[in-house]
Amino acid sequence: MNTTPLSFCALALLMLTAFDAGAQCRKFTKQRVISTLDAGQAIDQIQAGTLGRGESAAAVLEVSASGSVDLLISTHPDLGEVGFNVVSASGRSLAEGTTAGTVTTLPLQVEAAEDLIVHVTSEKASGAYTPIGCVSLVTTQPIPEDVIAQSKQ
């Protein structure tokens, strides 16, 4: 029996599922996070991905300039309570806490070239079913007043 077509179909299904999850997380980020930003904020970077209940993940967010940065963390409600810990690449603790299906905004003071490491951990599943949901991390910076004034002219 030739298993090549079966293997190919399984691989295609796996790739399609991964693509679909990525598209869903982009849509989730747009609806839940980007839509909450006001006109005085500029998006610096976005990272999003799926997380299963009871799993943990980490992401590195690059910091290009010193100053004030807002880190927005949004989690899908199916993930339950999600704990987060934010540290600088040098090991300096910046924030920690929990969020549960909402957008949490963390104002941070950062140094140039001191990247942020964000670690998230979802609560364990209570049954045999393990929900999967999106987690979005977005950094924003305030738009300088002179830039806003020039755009209105």
N, C-alpha and C positions, 0 to 999 in steps of 0.2 A: 504494500500500500504506500502510495506517495504522500508524504506529510508536508511537502513544500507548500502546496496551496493553502493548507490548513494553518501552517505557521505564518504565511504571508497575511492571511485574513486576521489572525490574532494580533499580529504586529500593527496592521492597519487600524484595527479597532482600538488598540491601546493608544496610538498616535492621535486618533480622532477624539478620544476621551480627554487626553491631555490638552489638545487644542481647544476643546469645548470648555474645559475648566478654566483655562487661561482667558478665554473670551468672557466667561461669566464673571471672573474676578475683575476684569477691566470695567465691565458694566457696573458691578457692585461698587467699585472705587469711584466711578463717575457719579453714580446716583447718591451714594452715602457720604462721600468725603468732599469731592470737588464742588458739589452743589452747595455745601455749607460755607464755602469761603466767601469773604466779603471783597469789595472792590479794592481795598487797600492791601491785599495780600497777593504775593506772587508765588507760584509753585516752584520750588527748587528741584525736587525730585520725588518720584513715586516708585514704590516697590509693593507688589501684591502677589499673593500666592495662596494656595489651599493648605489647610491644616486639618488633620483629623482630631476628633475629640480624644484627649489623653496624650496628644503629641506635643512636642516643643520644636521651636525653630529659632534661628537667629539670622539677622540681616545686618549688613554694614551699609551705613548711609554716609556718603562723602560730604565733608564740610569744606567749603572753599574760602569763606571769609569769617572773620571774628564778628561777634555781635549776637543779636537776638534772633532766635529761630523758634518757630512753633513746630512741634512734632505732633501730627495727628495720627492716632491709632484707631482703626475701626475693625471690629470683628463681627462676623455673622452670628446672629442669635443662636443658631444650632450648636455653636461651640461652647455655650454656657459661659461661666466665668473664666476669663483669660487673664492670667497674671503677666505683667511685663516688667522688665528691668532694663534701664538705659544707662550705659556707661560709655565713657570716651575710650578711644583706642589706647590711651595712656593708663586706663584703669580707674579714672575718676568717676564716681557714682553720680549720675545726674538726675535720675528719677526712677521710681518704682511704684507699682500699684496694681489695680485690677480694673477690668472693664468687662461689660457683658452686653454685647450686641449694640453698642452705641459708639459714637465718635468721641474719643477722649483727646483733648488738646493739652499738650504739655509745653509751656513756654520755657525755653532753655537758653542759657548764655553759653556760647561756644567760642572756641579759639580756632583760628584758621588752621587748616590741615590736621585738625584733631577729629578724626572721623567718629561717628556715633555707632555703637553696637547695640542693637535692640534685640532682646531675647524675649520670646513669648511662649507661654505654656498654657495649654487648654486643660480644663478640668477633665477628669476621667469619665468615661461613659459608664452609665449605671446598668446597662443591659448588654445584650449581644450585638445590638445595632450600634455602629460607631458613625455618628454624623460627621460630615466633612463640610467645612465652610471656608470662606475667604477671610484673609487678614490683609488689611491695607495699611501701609506706612507712607505718610506724605510729610515732607518738610516744606515749610513756607517761610518767606521773609517779608517784612513790611516793604511796601513800595514807597520810596522817598517822596515827600510832599512836592518837591520841585518837578518830579516826573509826572505826578498826577496833575499838577497845574498845567504843565506843557501839553498834556494830552487833551485837556479841556479847551485849549485855544484853537 
